[in-house]
Amino acid sequence: MLNFAIETAREAGQILLDKFGRKINVSEKGNINLVTEADLASEKLIIEKIRSHYPKHSILAEESGETNVVVIDGERAWKWIVDPLDGTTNYAHGYPCFCVTIALEHNDEIVLGVTFDPTRNEIFAAEKGNGVTLNGRQIRVSDTEYLKNALLVTGFPYDVRQRENFTRHFTGFTQKSRGIRRDGSAAIDMAYVACGRFDGFWEEGLHAWDVAAGVLMIEEAGGRVSYYDDSPFSIYAPPICASNGLIHAEMLEVLK
């Protein structure tokens, strides 16, 4: 299944790359959130391939919602969780920071996750219990021990103006860390935590398809993921705090 997810993500990513920088149709899903014809084409390919190879599996996809839900022998069926284009606003503006991200859930547990960045030809792949790789090479989180030496990353939720704690958190981390980046793709941000490019990540307002693969990657790479109060995290209910584990407690102090 992991090889299938990798191959599918690569094919979908190629669709994005082929359309990138060209004049494409862009529509709005709200005042700010966008969807492009590239999102739809990528998702169509992914869903068709899943239905072809795993017709009894269910699919949760950003643009299509939940489809093809099947329960077998009283147990929750396998569920593919798909974001066909994470970083749509970047993509629509010609900013080359976007990806395809695919995860597979079984019995409420993420068992594999893949994130493909076609502009850098980087594919991050994780399987429960078997670690995480970048282009086939095993990766680990960073060994940064203190928040003051950490490079963090976050995202701005679409309703940031209604989130009174966001500015306080951002200011706190700006004062206590080495620096903060905002790239506009949560899936890439989390993959970068898994490979040690970033030391920590926090964000509000995300969805399951944004974080499912990344959560598994960070945990398989030796990091930690939790809510702001350090309770266990669910991909279906943000906010999220993720780190290399070493700076996690300090991050949670800022997020109180």
N, C-alpha and C positions, 0 to 999 in steps of 0.2 A: 504493500500500500504506500509506503514512503516513496518508492521509485515512481509510482503512478502520480503521486502528488507533485514530485519534483518535475516530472515531464510535463504535467498539466500546467504548472505555474510557469515553466519556461515558454510553453506555447502561447499562453495568455499574455505573458510579458512581451513577447515578440509582436503581438497585435498592438499593444500599447506603443511600443517603440516605432512601429511602422507608421502610426498615425501621429506621433509626437512632432510638434512644430508645424503641422499643417493646419489649415483652416478646418475646424470641426464644429459640429453643432453642440452648443452648451445650453442647458436649461437649469432652472432653479428648483430645489426641493424645499425652499424656505427663503428667508430674507438673504441668507449668506451661503448655505450649503448648495453645492453644485452637482450636476451629473452630466457627463459627456457621452457622446456616441461611443467613445472608446471604453468607458465603463461597461456599457451595455454589450458591446461586442465581446469583450473579455469575459464577462459573466456568462454570456450565451455559450461560448466555447467550453467553459469549465463545467457548467451544468449539463451540457450534452455529453461530455466525457464521463462524468460521474454516473449519469443515468445509463450510459452504455455499459460501463464496467461494473457498476454496483447498483443495479436497479431497485434493490430493496432498501437502500440507504436513504435517509432524509437529508435535506439540504437547507441550511440557513444562509441566505445570501443577501448582501446589503440592498441591492436594487430590486430583488424579486420577493423578498420575505421568505418565510418558511414554506417549503413545498415537499410533496412526496413523503409525508410522515408515515412511517410504518412501525408498528410494535409487534415483535415476534416473541411468542411464548411468554407473554406477560412481562418481558424485559424491554427497556428502552433500546430502540434501534440505534445503529451507528448514525452519527450526524456529521456531515461535512459543514464547516463554517467558513464562509468565503467572503473576502473583500477583493473584488476584481481589479480595483484601482484605489489604493490607499494613497492619499495625496492628490485628490482630484483638483483642488484649487491650484496647487503647484502646477499640475499638468496643464490645466486650462490656460495658465499664464506663461507657459513655456519654461518653467523652472524645473530643472532635471532632478527632482527628488520625489520619487513615487515608486510604488511597487505593487506586486500581486502577493496576497497572503492567503494561505489555505491551512485549515486545521481540521483534525478529525477527532470527534468526541465519542466515547463509548461508556455507557453507564455513568454519565456525569463526570467523566474524567477525560481530559485531553491526552490523547495517546500519540499524536504526531502533529508536527507543525512545519510549514515551509513558507519562507518569505523570499521572493525573487525581485531584485533590483535590476531591471534590464539595462539601465544606463551605465552601470558599472559591471554588469555581468557577474553579480554576486548572488549566490543562492545559499541561504541559511536553512538548514534542515535538522530537525530534532525528532527523536523517537523516544518515548517513555522508557527510561531505564538504560538507554544506549547512548546518552550524551547528545551533543549538538555539533554540527560541522558548518564550516564556511568553505564552499567550493571543495568539499570532500575532506577538508582538514579539521581535526578536532579543535574546538575553541573553548576558552574559559573566560570567566569574568575577571575584572582587574583585581590587583592586590592593593589598591589604595585604601589606607587604613583610617584616614580622618577626613571629615567633610571639608575642612579648610583646604585640602589638596585635591578635592574632587571636581571633575567636570560633569555637570548635570545637563539634563535635557528635559524639556516639557513641551506641552502643546497648549494652545489657547482654545478653550471650548467655544462653540459658536455663540453660546449665550453668556459669554464672559462678563458682560455688563451686569448680569443678574447674579453673579457669583461673588458675594462680598468678601469671601476669604481668599480669592485668587491673588489679589494684589498683595495682601499680607504675606502669603506664602512665597510669592515671587520675590518680594523685597527681602524676606528673611533668608532665602537661599542666595540671593545676590550678595548679601553681606557676609554670609558664612561659608561660601564655597569659592573655588577658584574661578568658576565661570558657569554660565548657563547658555545653552543653545536652544533654538526653536526652529526645527526643520520642516514641520508641517506633515509628517507621516509617523504616526505612533508605532506602526509595525516596524519601520526602519529604526526608529529610536530604540525600541526594545531589543531588536537584533543587535544593535550597536552596544547595548549594555551587556548582552550575552558574550560578545567578543572582546569586551574591554575597552572599546573606544570611548564609551561613556561609563561613568561610575554609578549613576543613579538616574531615575526617571520618576516623575509623578504627573498625573493629569486627571482632570475631571471630565465628565460628559462623554466618555467613550462608549462603544458598543462591543458586543461579543466578537464581532468579526474584526475589530481593530486590534484586539489584545490576545485572542485565543492562542495563536501560534507563538507570540512573543513570551507569554507566561511560561509555556513549556520550555522554550529555549533558555530563558534566564535560569529557571530552576535546574535544568539539565546541565547548565554551565557552572553551577555552584552558587548561584545568587539566591536572593529572597524576593518574594512578592507578597504583599499584604494590603489591607486597608490602612487608613491613616491611624487607626487605633491599634494596629498590629494584629487584628483578628484575621482569620483565614479569608482569602480573596475568592470571589466568584466572578467569572468573566461576564456574567449577566447583570452585574450591579457595580458600577464605578462609585467612587474614585479609586485610583490605584497608586501604590507606591512600590517601586521595584529598584533593586540595588545589587551591588556585588556582595551584599551581606555584611560586610565589614562596617559600612557607614549607615546601615539601616536604622539603627537606634537614633543616631544623630538626625537623620532625615525626619523620623517620626516626631522628634522633639519640635522641629520647625513646623510640622503639619498639625500640631495639637489644636 
